[in-house]
Amino acid sequence: MTLMTRYNKSKIMKLAQKLRKQDNLTMSQALTLAWSKARRDTDNIYRVFEVRKPAKRNSIQFDMNQLADSLSAFYSSGAYTGD
C-alpha cells in the first residue's frame, strides 16, 4: 500500500481569494502564495491523505485475436462504407 498526499484545492482557492482581496494581489500571485503556504503547511490543514492499494495487474484477460476475426469479417462484407 502507498500513502498518497493530495491537497484540498477548495481550501487553497479560498485562501487565494482571501489573499487577493486583503493584499490587493492578482489571482496568479495569490494562487502562487496560497500553494506555497499549502506545501509548507506543518499542521496538514490543506492536505488530504489517502492509503491506496496497488492496482491489480492482469485482472482482465482479453484476446485481440477474437476481435480481429469479427472486424475483418465486418469490413470485408462491404457493410462499412466510410464516414
C-alpha positions in Angstrom: 0.0 0.0 0.0 1.2 3.5 -0.8 0.4 6.7 1.0 -0.8 9.4 -1.4 -0.7 13.1 -0.4 -3.3 15.2 -2.1 -4.2 18.8 -1.4 -7.6 20.2 -0.5 -8.0 22.5 -3.5 -11.1 24.2 -2.2 -9.3 25.5 0.9 -6.4 26.6 -1.3 -8.7 28.5 -3.6 -10.5 30.1 -0.7 -7.1 31.2 0.8 -6.1 32.6 -2.6 -9.4 34.6 -2.8 -8.8 35.9 0.7 -5.2 36.9 -0.1 -6.3 38.6 -3.3 -8.8 40.8 -1.5 -6.7 41.6 1.5 -3.4 42.2 -0.1 -4.7 43.6 -3.4 -2.8 40.9 -5.4 -3.6 39.4 -8.8 -5.2 36.0 -8.8 -2.0 34.5 -10.2 0.1 36.0 -7.4 -2.5 34.9 -4.7 -2.6 31.4 -6.0 1.2 31.2 -6.0 1.3 32.3 -2.4 -1.6 30.0 -1.4 0.1 26.9 -2.9 3.4 27.7 -1.3 1.7 28.1 2.0 -0.1 24.8 1.5 3.1 23.0 0.7 4.9 24.4 3.7 1.9 23.6 6.0 3.0 21.6 9.0 -0.5 21.3 10.6 -1.8 19.5 7.5 -4.7 21.8 7.1 -4.5 21.8 3.3 -3.6 18.1 2.9 -5.8 15.0 2.4 -4.0 11.7 3.0 -5.2 8.5 1.2 -4.0 5.0 1.5 -4.2 3.2 -1.8 -3.8 -0.4 -2.6 -1.7 -1.2 -5.6 -3.6 -1.9 -8.8 -4.2 -5.5 -9.8 -2.4 -6.4 -12.9 -3.8 -8.8 -15.5 -7.1 -8.9 -13.8 -8.9 -8.6 -17.2 -8.0 -11.1 -19.9 -8.7 -10.0 -23.4 -7.7 -11.8 -26.6 -7.3 -9.4 -29.6 -7.5 -12.4 -32.0 -11.2 -12.8 -31.2 -11.7 -9.1 -32.2 -9.6 -9.3 -35.3 -11.8 -12.1 -36.9 -15.0 -10.2 -36.4 -13.6 -6.9 -37.6 -12.1 -8.4 -40.8 -15.5 -10.1 -41.5 -17.3 -6.8 -41.0 -15.1 -4.8 -43.2 -14.7 -7.4 -46.0 -18.5 -7.9 -46.3 -19.0 -4.4 -47.7 -21.1 -3.3 -44.7 -18.7 -0.5 -43.8 -18.9 2.4 -46.3 -16.9 5.1 -44.5 -17.8 8.2 -42.6 
